[in-house]
């Protein structure tokens, strides 16, 4: 209850209180102790205090009764009468009994008895009142342990402590209410926030909302800490207090628990609401950026479509826009896969881009074909014109009629020329700039040839016009020499060479001016590395757009089998991550090395951690292959392959990452061969070793995932360092197992996996049959922790054998490698593991022993 002021609240509460005791029928006892200022307390304030005191028990126990003890031993009958009248008027609860301790002085006691007996007031009809002469009389109505010491009881109660406690609880309740109002206000602000179409404004909103959220969270945590501290104090008081005083403490403890639970629920609801709002705002920002990019690409493609009505845009501009559109489509599918709230709109935009790109591509292909056909027609027209001039007979041109006939032939031939040939060389070059490419086997010689033929025709026309109007000695034509090719025509007036070039243009040989042969070969290898990397990135993008993205295309859903839906992550693995790495990072790194091939090694070394993406891809490859075998004949894949114009099926392209990984080490070997004198040859060597280690790691991990029967997490054993098949004999120091193992003369064939922390013994299993899976599996048999392993490097009788012993030679495993080289490699790796363990445990006094029994020496190494 909110009182007028703090001073008035304390003053009124000091005049009354719930002591914690109980009367008959569990009635709650309220005491009104001796208070000289009771009559000065305002009626409204007294009513609020009584409402507050009765509200607490009534809330917890509806219908509860109350007993009031009115202590007026030092007061007068007038004061008693006034107090009882005010109680009868203001008391809001079920008043069971009023016990009045009358004045102790003789005069006031007599006046009180007479007044109470002979002058009854209205309040006596409203409530039962009992006059008591002393505190001893109270024991007839209330037990001793339910009364405080001032009334002769044993109940431990401090009214000032109760006021402090209730004030703290009420203050905490007010803080909880304030927090609720702040959260409500912030929620309303978020809900009514106007969303701008400017990305910068949304970014500012995200930052400001996050800052307000953090401040509110700090406020909630602060209030929560205060509440928990108050609850802890209540818990301590409950444990330390007497059992008879615990009722009110328990109720206060329940109140704090309820308030803290409300605060926790508010915080959880607030967190959930803010997370949803924040995610939606982030997705709105993503949608804005995507929409802006879409509008830019869409506008540019429309410009290209409009421009192509006048002349064909340069191929570089077209290819750049097509690449942007493809990246935008891929980004759209990634947003849709992330359950964006505007998924339908994003998919629609992707379909629009795809349709517009396909339309533009088709249009440009048709236009390109038309322009290419025109160039061929222009070349043919030039050739026909040259032959027409060359085949005109000299003797017939001497007469006027002959000259006129020749003029008519030339004019008729010019009328049949392609329309644009008369527009001029500059216009022709602008019109057909994009098709002047080596792949179409045309170049600017077409325009040069046209200009030359036109000059010949104009010259011949001038000569023939003179012959047609007057008889002069005609210009003598010289027939082509037999030894000249038919493409060369010579006139006496002007000489011109008409050249045809229909054979394929070959690339010029490498120039070695200023470079020796080694530098030339090095540059050739780096160019091959970069070109193949570009092709690799393009193929990955084609697969992701042509297959993976199309699996989310609603229009193709009928072609997609039900069991194949939502399986793109299984079929393609982490191929998008591999594409992003190569297109955004590694290709740029390699292109920067075009002029400095010696820096290639550093590129591989800096990015070697990224290449572990291939381990994840290869580990998923069996699942991908299995899924492909089930659905390889479905119409969806056939349609995608036809649309991409791929000669090979999807599984061939899914093998590209594995093939690319092996290609790197071959190209690095070539570079290393031609870079022996290079300053950075060590980096190339390191890059080659890193790629070889990666290939080995990928191969080992492919074997590791085929292990079955191991109870535990294989990742806890560390990375697989080596794996291979061996012949194994096992002997135990004692027990029946020793007899059994010694009786085994034939070795067991086991596949060993050497991890960083353990050595696994497995049995290789392969299925046989027509439809059997050819991939081997490995049944787990035994595990040795490397922390308890020792080795004997040589075993007499066979140079390919070595011993691995366990727990102080309790178990000895004789291992026979297929070759001495394999044995040495395994021993080096095991020795390195044990040495690293010794370094980590340096400082311990004793270690198990690793013994090396060589033919020439015997040495002991301390290790674990």
Secondary structure, DSSP 8 states (H G I E B T S, - for coil): ---S-HHHHHHHHTT-EEEEEE-GGG-EEEEE---TTGGGS-HHHHHHHHHHHHHHHHHHSTT-EEEEEEE-TTS-HHHHHHHHHHHHHH--SEEEEEEEE---SHHHHHHHHHHHHHS--THHHHS-EEEESSGGGGGGTS-GGGSBGGGT--B---HHHHHHHHHHHHHHHHHHHHHHHHHHHHHHHHHT----S-HHHHHHHHHHHHHHHHHHHHHHHHHHHHHHHHHHHHHHHHHHS-GGGHHHHHHHHHHHHHHHHHHHHHHHHHHHHHHHHHHHHHHHHHHHHHHHHHHHHHHHHHHHHHHTTTS---HHHHHHHHHHHHHHHHHHHHHHHTT-TTHHHHHHHHHHHHHHHHHHHHHHHHHHHHHHHHHHHHHHHHHHHHHHHHHS-TTGGGSHHHHHHHHHHHHHHHHTS-GGGGG-HHHHHHHTGGG-SGGGT--THHHHHHHHHHHHHHHHHHHHHHHHHS-----------TTS-TTEEE-SS-EEE-----S---------TTS-HHHHHHHHHHHHHHHHHHHHHHHHHHHIIIIIGGGG-GGGGGGS-GGGTT-HHHHHTTHHHHHHHIIIIIHHHHHTTSS-GGGHHHHHHHTTTGGGHHHHHHHHHHHHHHHHHHHTTSHHHHHHHHHHT-SS-HHHHHTHHHHHHHHHHHHHHHHHHH-TT-TTHHHHHHHHHHHHHHHHHHHHHHHHTTEES--S-GGGG--EEEEEEEEEEEEESSSHHHHHHHT--S-EEEEEEEESSEEEEEEEE---SSS---S-EEEEEEEEEGGGEEEE--BTTBTTEEEEEETTTTEEEEEE-SSHHHHHHHHHHHHHHHHHHHHHTTT-S---EEEEE-SS-EEEEE--
